[in-house]
Amino acid sequence: MEDYLELFISELEEYIKQLNKHLLKLETNNKDSEAISEIFRIFHTIKGMAQTMGFDGMAAMTHDIEDILQDAKRHSEINPRLVDFFFGVTDILIKSTEALRKKKELPEFSEFIDTIQKIKEGKEWIFVQDRTKAKELGEIRIKMKKLDTLFNLTNELMIIRSRISKLSRELGNSELVDLSENASRLISSLQDEVMRLRMLPLSTVFDFFPRWFRDEAKRQHKDVSLEIIGGEIEVDRSIIDVLKELLLHLLRNALDHGIEAGNKKEKAKVVLKAEREREKIMISVIDNGRGIDVEEIKTKALEKGLVTEAELKYFTRSDFFRLLTRPDFSTREEVSTISGRGIGLDIVERTVVNFGGKLIIASEKGKGSSFTLELPLSLAVIRTMIFKLDGQRFALPLNHVQETFYVDENMIKSVYHRELFPLRNEILPLVRLGDRLGCAKKKGRKSVIVVQYQGKRRGYITDEIIDEDEIVIKRLDPLAESSLYSGCSIYADGLPILIIDPRGFE
């Protein structure tokens, strides 16, 4: 029976997803006969499953729902109040799956059965919806525990692969070189397969939002639709785990700050859109609401002393929008029940940057706004530029690197104790990484790595650029954590190598 119970729970969860999808269609068009038929079919199937498992309360409730839906099917139309009621039914079904997974008693269905009886008899009925918290992504994490172990072991093999390849070349044994190359190919194939297994569709997160958005919009008395695009795109599960909270905040912002209640000619709309661009994923929350007022940002920034009038002269629109990500900035005096909870744009940006991505804000007053999370598809293995300082090697993620060049000391200019270099049509600020990392200075020609992050360009002065290489990221021990490093790895010769975090050098 235990095996059948797991199958029952899994099937019920899938039917709940379908119910929410079809109910959202009916809320838009209560004469959608196809949606009515699908909902009837789903409840009929759940009734049969519940009867088989001996869950009498659930079976009785879904049986009575069939009777109500028979009339809706016949007329190809459903009472909008019934749609709200059926959302409540899906919530009790969600509670049922949670109870079954925790080996607890099923919730009481008597209130629903009594309400259905009143509906069938044509009596006046009232139903107060008790919203259920959606299933957290942590359940996925538990299920994927073994896959995580396999993933970590594969990463260790990747490190060993690099060491074997280096040793075989140094020894010069042709047979060993051939074996090493074959092993490298096999390990790379294994790593690719494991990475594919770690990839999950964005729908894992996106499927939560239509129902949540509908409830929040109704609570604010706003007539607004949500469109989702790109849920089939797959990304690394470590990104999936954090996306829900980030997107919840952006969608709350769109509802609370962007969309106004009933004073626009066009239908209020929010779009949650995902696109893949090479090795990056772009996830945007776009609304056609009031937009962001740059003048309001300017006034608020001056009031709070965040900028001066002189500094504002050189601000671009992007610079103004970036002020919104500061924890000490807010354009809203009162705290609403929506925007006053959860995380802020500063945390959104910090989280995205920690993943090697960035937050892009675009808006026009009166025409709407878009907030885009640009993230890598995978976080475990990255391509880096390897360089030397005082004989020590360091790695810099290639997504920060724009170009490299050589420079002699006499070509570097100093202005107010800041070293600069004239690079084509710009003055490039230079950073001596060796000074910041406590490395001894080396005379002679230097290699400069031009990096860009958070809208800034800097030239990192290094002794020597060694190579570009793919490395496996490992977390630093908490006792050794530093703002200068984002992690570490093991290089091909078996020695550790630190991964530079550009944000730490400001």
C-alpha positions as CSV (number, residue, x, y, z in Angstrom):
1,M,0.0,0.0,0.0
2,E,3.0,2.3,0.7
3,D,4.0,2.2,-3.0
4,Y,0.4,2.9,-4.1
5,L,0.3,5.8,-1.7
6,E,3.4,7.5,-3.2
7,L,1.8,7.1,-6.7
8,F,-1.5,8.5,-5.4
9,I,0.2,11.6,-4.0
10,S,2.3,12.2,-7.1
11,E,-0.8,11.8,-9.4
12,L,-2.9,14.1,-7.1
13,E,-0.2,16.8,-7.2
14,E,-0.2,16.7,-11.0
15,Y,-4.0,17.0,-11.1
16,I,-3.8,20.0,-8.7
17,K,-1.5,21.8,-11.1
18,Q,-3.9,21.1,-14.0
19,L,-6.9,22.3,-11.9
20,N,-5.3,25.6,-11.1
21,K,-4.4,26.1,-14.8
22,H,-8.0,25.4,-16.0
23,L,-9.6,27.4,-13.2
24,L,-7.5,30.4,-14.2
25,K,-8.8,30.1,-17.7
26,L,-12.4,30.0,-16.4
27,E,-11.8,33.1,-14.3
28,T,-11.0,34.9,-17.6
29,N,-13.8,33.3,-19.6
30,N,-16.5,31.4,-17.7
31,K,-17.9,30.0,-21.0
32,D,-14.7,28.0,-21.8
33,S,-16.4,24.7,-22.4
34,E,-13.1,22.9,-22.8
35,A,-11.8,24.0,-19.4
36,I,-15.1,23.0,-17.8
37,S,-14.9,19.5,-19.3
38,E,-11.2,19.2,-18.2
39,I,-12.1,20.1,-14.7
40,F,-15.0,17.6,-14.7
41,R,-12.6,14.9,-15.9
42,I,-10.0,15.7,-13.3
43,F,-12.5,15.6,-10.4
44,H,-13.9,12.3,-11.8
45,T,-10.4,10.8,-11.9
46,I,-9.6,12.0,-8.3
47,K,-12.8,10.5,-7.1
48,G,-11.9,7.1,-8.5
49,M,-8.4,7.3,-7.1
50,A,-9.7,8.3,-3.6
51,Q,-12.2,5.5,-3.6
52,T,-9.5,3.0,-4.4
53,M,-7.3,4.3,-1.6
54,G,-10.2,4.3,0.9
55,F,-10.2,8.1,1.4
56,D,-14.0,8.4,1.8
57,G,-14.2,12.1,2.6
58,M,-12.2,13.1,-0.5
59,A,-14.2,10.7,-2.6
60,A,-17.6,12.0,-1.3
61,M,-16.5,15.7,-2.0
62,T,-15.3,15.1,-5.5
63,H,-18.4,13.0,-6.3
64,D,-20.7,15.9,-5.3
65,I,-18.6,18.3,-7.3
66,E,-19.2,16.1,-10.4
67,D,-23.0,16.7,-9.9
68,I,-22.5,20.5,-9.9
69,L,-20.2,20.4,-13.0
70,Q,-22.8,18.3,-14.9
71,D,-25.0,21.4,-15.2
72,A,-22.1,23.6,-16.1
73,K,-21.0,21.2,-18.8
74,R,-24.6,21.1,-20.2
75,H,-24.8,24.9,-20.5
76,S,-21.1,25.4,-21.4
77,E,-21.0,28.1,-18.7
78,I,-20.0,28.2,-15.0
79,N,-21.0,30.6,-12.3
80,P,-17.9,32.7,-11.4
81,R,-18.6,32.2,-7.7
82,L,-18.1,28.4,-8.3
83,V,-14.7,29.1,-9.8
84,D,-13.6,30.8,-6.5
85,F,-15.1,27.9,-4.6
86,F,-13.1,25.4,-6.7
87,F,-9.9,27.3,-5.9
88,G,-10.7,26.5,-2.3
89,V,-11.2,22.9,-3.2
90,T,-7.7,22.8,-4.8
91,D,-6.3,24.2,-1.5
92,I,-7.9,21.4,0.6
93,L,-6.4,18.9,-1.9
94,I,-3.0,20.5,-1.4
95,K,-3.4,20.2,2.3
96,S,-4.3,16.5,1.8
97,T,-1.0,15.8,-0.1
98,E,1.0,17.5,2.6
99,A,-0.8,15.5,5.3
100,L,-0.2,12.2,3.5
101,R,3.5,12.9,2.9
102,K,3.9,13.6,6.7
103,K,1.9,10.5,7.5
104,K,-0.9,12.6,9.2
105,E,-4.6,12.4,9.1
106,L,-6.4,14.0,6.1
107,P,-8.2,17.4,6.7
108,E,-11.9,17.5,7.2
109,F,-14.0,17.7,4.0
110,S,-17.3,18.2,5.8
111,E,-17.4,22.0,5.3
112,F,-16.9,21.6,1.5
113,I,-19.5,18.8,1.3
114,D,-22.1,20.9,3.2
115,T,-21.4,23.9,0.9
116,I,-21.8,21.7,-2.2
117,Q,-25.1,20.4,-0.9
118,K,-26.4,23.9,-0.5
119,I,-25.3,24.7,-4.1
120,K,-27.1,21.6,-5.4
121,E,-30.3,22.6,-3.6
122,G,-30.1,26.2,-4.8
123,K,-29.8,27.6,-1.3
124,E,-27.8,30.7,-0.4
125,W,-24.2,29.7,0.4
126,I,-21.0,31.5,1.6
127,F,-17.5,30.1,1.4
128,V,-14.5,31.8,3.0
129,Q,-11.3,30.7,1.3
130,D,-8.5,29.5,3.5
131,R,-5.4,30.1,1.3
132,T,-2.8,27.4,1.5
133,K,0.9,28.0,1.3
134,A,2.4,26.4,-1.8
135,K,4.8,23.5,-1.6
136,E,8.3,24.7,-1.0
137,L,11.1,23.8,-3.3
138,G,12.9,22.2,-0.4
139,E,11.0,18.9,-1.2
140,I,12.9,18.9,-4.5
141,R,16.2,19.3,-2.7
142,I,15.5,16.2,-0.5
143,K,14.6,14.1,-3.6
144,M,17.8,15.2,-5.3
145,K,20.2,14.4,-2.4
146,K,21.7,11.4,-4.2
147,L,22.1,13.4,-7.4
148,D,24.0,16.0,-5.4
149,T,26.4,13.4,-4.2
150,L,27.0,12.1,-7.7
151,F,27.5,15.7,-8.9
152,N,30.1,16.4,-6.2
153,L,32.0,13.1,-7.0
154,T,31.9,14.1,-10.7
155,N,33.5,17.4,-9.9
156,E,36.2,15.7,-8.0
157,L,36.8,13.5,-11.1
158,M,37.1,16.8,-13.2
159,I,39.9,18.0,-10.9
160,I,41.7,14.6,-11.2
161,R,41.2,14.7,-14.9
162,S,43.2,17.9,-15.1
163,R,46.0,16.5,-13.0
164,I,46.3,13.3,-15.0
165,S,46.4,15.2,-18.3
166,K,49.1,17.5,-17.0
167,L,51.2,14.6,-15.6
168,S,50.9,12.5,-18.8
169,R,52.2,15.4,-20.9
170,E,55.1,16.0,-18.5
171,L,56.2,12.3,-18.6
172,G,55.9,12.2,-22.4
173,N,54.7,8.6,-22.4
174,S,52.6,8.2,-25.6
175,E,50.6,5.3,-24.2
176,L,49.8,7.2,-21.0
177,V,48.9,10.3,-23.0
178,D,46.4,8.2,-25.0
179,L,44.9,6.7,-21.9
180,S,44.7,10.2,-20.3
181,E,42.9,11.6,-23.3
182,N,40.4,8.7,-23.4
183,A,39.8,9.2,-19.6
184,S,39.4,12.9,-20.1
185,R,36.7,12.4,-22.8
186,L,34.8,9.9,-20.6
187,I,34.9,12.1,-17.5
188,S,33.8,15.1,-19.6
189,S,30.9,13.1,-21.0
190,L,30.0,11.9,-17.5
191,Q,30.1,15.5,-16.2
192,D,27.9,16.7,-19.1
193,E,25.3,14.0,-18.3
194,V,25.3,14.8,-14.6
195,M,24.9,18.5,-15.4
196,R,21.9,17.7,-17.6
197,L,20.4,15.8,-14.8
198,R,20.8,18.8,-12.5
199,M,18.9,21.0,-14.9
200,L,15.3,21.7,-14.1
201,P,12.7,23.6,-16.1
202,L,11.8,27.1,-14.9
203,S,8.2,25.9,-14.7
204,T,9.3,24.2,-11.5
205,V,9.2,27.8,-10.1
206,F,6.9,29.5,-12.6
207,D,3.9,27.2,-12.0
208,F,3.6,28.6,-8.5
209,F,3.0,32.2,-9.6
210,P,-0.3,32.2,-11.6
211,R,-2.4,31.2,-8.7
212,W,-0.4,33.4,-6.2
213,F,-0.6,36.4,-8.5
214,R,-4.4,35.9,-9.0
215,D,-5.0,35.9,-5.3
216,E,-2.7,38.9,-4.6
217,A,-4.3,40.9,-7.4
218,K,-7.8,40.2,-6.1
219,R,-6.7,41.2,-2.6
220,Q,-5.6,44.6,-4.0
221,H,-8.8,44.9,-6.1
222,K,-6.7,45.2,-9.3
223,D,-7.8,43.8,-12.6
224,V,-4.5,42.6,-14.0
225,S,-3.4,39.5,-15.9
226,L,-0.1,37.5,-15.7
227,E,1.5,36.0,-18.8
228,I,4.3,33.5,-18.4
229,I,6.8,32.8,-21.3
230,G,9.7,30.5,-21.3
231,G,8.9,28.1,-18.5
232,E,10.3,25.2,-20.5
233,I,13.9,26.6,-20.4
234,E,16.1,24.5,-18.1
235,V,18.6,25.9,-15.6
236,D,20.9,24.6,-12.9
237,R,18.8,23.6,-9.8
238,S,21.0,25.7,-7.5
239,I,19.6,28.7,-9.4
240,I,16.0,27.3,-9.2
241,D,16.3,27.1,-5.4
242,V,16.7,30.9,-5.0
243,L,14.6,32.1,-7.9
244,K,11.2,31.9,-6.1
245,E,12.0,34.6,-3.5
246,L,13.6,36.9,-6.0
247,L,10.8,36.7,-8.5
248,L,8.2,37.0,-5.7
249,H,9.6,40.3,-4.8
250,L,9.7,41.6,-8.4
251,L,6.1,40.5,-9.0
252,R,5.0,42.2,-5.7
253,N,6.8,45.3,-6.9
254,A,4.9,45.2,-10.2
255,L,1.6,44.8,-8.5
256,D,2.1,47.3,-5.7
257,H,4.3,50.0,-7.3
258,G,3.7,49.5,-11.1
259,I,0.0,48.6,-11.6
260,E,-2.7,51.2,-10.7
261,A,-6.3,50.2,-10.1
262,G,-8.5,50.9,-13.1
263,N,-7.2,54.2,-14.5
264,K,-5.5,53.1,-17.7
265,K,-7.2,52.5,-21.1
266,E,-5.3,49.3,-21.8
267,K,-5.6,46.2,-19.8
268,A,-3.1,46.0,-16.9
269,K,-0.7,43.2,-17.6
270,V,2.5,41.7,-16.1
271,V,4.7,39.4,-18.0
272,L,7.1,36.9,-16.5
273,K,9.5,36.0,-19.3
274,A,12.6,33.8,-19.6
275,E,15.0,33.7,-22.6
276,R,18.2,31.9,-23.1
277,E,21.2,33.7,-24.6
278,R,24.1,31.3,-25.1
279,E,25.3,30.4,-21.6
280,K,23.1,32.9,-19.9
281,I,19.4,33.0,-18.9
282,M,17.5,36.3,-18.9
283,I,14.4,36.3,-16.6
284,S,12.3,39.5,-16.8
285,V,9.3,40.8,-14.9
286,I,7.7,43.4,-17.2
287,D,4.6,45.5,-16.5
288,N,2.7,48.2,-18.5
289,G,2.0,50.2,-15.4
290,R,3.0,53.7,-14.2
291,G,6.7,53.3,-14.7
292,I,9.5,54.8,-12.6
293,D,9.8,58.6,-12.2
294,V,13.5,59.6,-12.6
295,E,12.7,63.0,-11.1
296,E,11.2,61.4,-8.0
297,I,14.4,59.3,-7.6
298,K,16.5,62.4,-8.0
299,T,14.6,64.3,-5.3
300,K,14.6,61.4,-2.9
301,A,18.4,60.8,-3.4
302,L,19.2,64.4,-2.7
303,E,16.9,64.5,0.4
304,K,18.7,61.4,1.8
305,G,22.1,62.8,1.0
306,L,23.0,59.8,-1.2
307,V,24.2,62.0,-4.0
308,T,25.1,65.7,-4.6
309,E,23.9,68.1,-7.3
310,A,27.4,67.9,-8.8
311,E,27.3,64.1,-9.1
312,L,23.8,64.1,-10.6
313,K,25.1,66.0,-13.6
314,Y,26.9,62.9,-14.8
315,F,24.1,60.4,-14.0
316,T,22.6,58.3,-16.8
317,R,19.1,56.8,-16.5
318,S,20.8,53.5,-15.5
319,D,22.6,55.3,-12.7
320,F,19.3,56.6,-11.4
321,F,17.7,53.2,-11.5
322,R,20.7,51.7,-9.7
323,L,19.9,53.9,-6.7
324,L,16.8,51.8,-6.3
325,T,19.0,48.9,-5.3
326,R,20.5,50.7,-2.3
327,P,19.2,49.5,1.0
328,D,18.9,53.0,2.3
329,F,16.7,54.2,-0.6
330,S,12.9,54.1,-0.9
331,T,10.5,56.2,-2.9
332,R,7.5,55.1,-0.9
333,E,6.7,56.6,2.5
334,E,4.1,54.1,3.7
335,V,4.6,50.4,3.9
336,S,1.9,48.3,2.3
337,T,0.9,44.7,3.1
338,I,2.6,43.7,-0.1
339,S,5.8,45.8,-0.6
340,G,6.5,45.9,3.2
341,R,7.4,42.3,3.4
342,G,10.2,40.0,2.2
343,I,13.4,41.1,0.6
344,G,14.4,44.3,-1.1
345,L,15.9,45.2,-4.5
346,D,19.3,45.4,-2.7
347,I,19.1,41.8,-1.7
348,V,17.8,40.8,-5.2
349,E,20.8,42.4,-6.8
350,R,23.3,41.1,-4.2
351,T,22.0,37.5,-4.7
352,V,22.1,37.8,-8.5
353,V,25.7,39.2,-8.4
354,N,26.8,36.4,-6.1
355,F,25.7,34.0,-8.8
356,G,27.8,35.8,-11.4
357,G,24.9,37.7,-12.9
358,K,23.4,41.1,-12.8
359,L,20.1,43.0,-12.3
360,I,19.0,45.2,-15.2
361,I,16.3,47.9,-14.7
362,A,14.6,49.7,-17.5
363,S,11.5,52.0,-17.2
364,E,9.7,54.9,-18.8
365,K,7.3,57.0,-16.8
366,G,3.7,56.2,-17.8
367,K,4.7,53.2,-19.9
368,G,5.8,50.5,-17.5
369,S,9.0,48.9,-16.2
370,S,11.1,45.8,-16.6
371,F,13.4,44.1,-14.1
372,T,15.7,41.5,-15.6
373,L,17.8,38.9,-13.8
374,E,20.8,37.9,-16.0
375,L,22.2,34.6,-14.7
376,P,24.5,31.8,-15.9
377,L,22.8,28.6,-16.8
378,S,25.1,26.6,-14.5
379,L,27.1,27.6,-11.4
380,A,29.3,24.6,-10.6
381,V,31.9,24.9,-13.4
382,I,33.0,28.2,-14.8
383,R,35.6,29.4,-17.4
384,T,38.2,31.6,-15.8
385,M,41.4,33.5,-16.7
386,I,44.4,32.2,-14.7
387,F,47.0,34.8,-13.8
388,K,50.1,35.1,-11.6
389,L,51.1,37.5,-8.9
390,D,54.5,37.0,-7.1
391,G,54.6,33.4,-8.2
392,Q,51.0,32.6,-6.9
393,R,48.1,31.8,-9.2
394,F,44.7,33.3,-9.1
395,A,41.5,32.8,-11.2
396,L,39.1,35.5,-12.5
397,P,35.7,34.5,-13.9
398,L,35.7,35.2,-17.7
399,N,32.2,36.7,-17.6
400,H,33.9,39.7,-16.0
401,V,36.7,39.9,-18.5
402,Q,36.5,42.2,-21.5
403,E,40.0,42.3,-22.9
404,T,43.7,42.2,-21.9
405,F,46.9,44.1,-22.9
406,Y,50.5,44.7,-21.8
407,V,51.7,47.9,-20.1
408,D,55.0,49.3,-19.0
409,E,55.3,51.3,-15.8
410,N,56.1,54.5,-17.6
411,M,52.8,54.3,-19.5
412,I,50.7,54.5,-16.3
413,K,49.6,58.0,-15.2
414,S,48.8,59.1,-11.6
415,V,46.1,61.7,-10.8
416,Y,45.3,62.5,-7.2
417,H,47.0,59.2,-6.1
418,R,44.9,57.2,-8.5
419,E,46.6,55.3,-11.3
420,L,45.0,55.6,-14.7
421,F,45.7,54.4,-18.3
422,P,44.4,56.1,-21.5
423,L,42.7,53.2,-23.3
424,R,41.5,54.4,-26.7
425,N,38.6,56.8,-26.0
426,E,38.5,56.4,-22.2
427,I,40.5,56.8,-19.1
428,L,40.7,53.4,-17.4
429,P,41.2,53.3,-13.6
430,L,43.9,50.7,-12.7
431,V,44.0,48.4,-9.6
432,R,47.2,46.8,-8.5
433,L,45.9,43.4,-7.3
434,G,49.3,42.5,-5.9
435,D,49.1,45.5,-3.4
436,R,45.6,44.4,-2.3
437,L,46.6,40.7,-1.9
438,G,49.9,41.3,-0.1
439,C,52.1,40.0,-3.0
440,A,55.6,41.4,-3.6
441,K,56.0,43.7,-6.6
442,K,57.7,42.4,-9.7
443,K,59.6,44.7,-12.1
444,G,59.1,44.8,-15.8
445,R,56.2,44.7,-18.2
446,K,52.8,44.0,-16.7
447,S,49.7,42.3,-18.0
448,V,46.4,44.2,-17.5
449,I,43.0,42.5,-17.4
450,V,40.1,44.8,-18.2
451,V,37.1,43.8,-16.1
452,Q,33.5,45.1,-16.0
453,Y,31.1,44.6,-13.1
454,Q,28.1,46.6,-11.7
455,G,28.5,49.1,-14.5
456,K,32.2,49.8,-13.7
457,R,35.4,49.1,-15.8
458,R,38.7,48.6,-14.1
459,G,42.2,47.5,-15.3
460,Y,43.7,44.8,-13.0
461,I,47.5,44.9,-13.1
462,T,49.0,41.4,-12.9
463,D,52.5,39.9,-13.4
464,E,51.5,37.4,-16.0
465,I,48.4,35.9,-17.6
466,I,48.8,32.1,-17.8
467,D,45.8,30.6,-19.5
468,E,42.0,30.4,-19.8
469,D,40.7,27.3,-18.1
470,E,37.5,25.6,-16.9
471,I,37.5,25.1,-13.2
472,V,35.2,23.5,-10.6
473,I,34.1,26.1,-7.9
474,K,34.4,25.1,-4.3
475,R,33.2,27.2,-1.3
476,L,35.8,28.7,1.0
477,D,35.9,27.5,4.6
478,P,33.8,30.1,6.7
479,L,37.0,30.9,8.7
480,A,38.8,31.8,5.5
481,E,36.0,33.8,3.8
482,S,37.0,37.2,2.4
483,S,35.3,39.8,0.3
484,L,38.2,39.5,-2.1
485,Y,37.4,35.9,-3.1
486,S,34.2,34.2,-4.4
487,G,35.5,30.7,-3.9
488,C,38.4,28.4,-4.7
489,S,39.4,25.4,-6.8
490,I,42.1,22.8,-7.4
491,Y,44.3,23.4,-10.4
492,A,45.8,20.8,-12.7
493,D,48.9,20.3,-10.6
494,G,46.8,19.6,-7.5
495,L,47.5,22.9,-5.8
496,P,44.6,25.2,-4.6
497,I,43.8,28.4,-6.5
498,L,41.7,31.3,-5.3
499,I,38.9,32.8,-7.4
500,I,38.9,36.6,-7.4
501,D,35.7,38.6,-6.7
502,P,36.0,42.0,-8.4
503,R,33.5,43.6,-6.0
504,G,35.9,43.2,-3.1
505,F,38.4,45.5,-4.7
506,E,36.3,48.7,-4.6
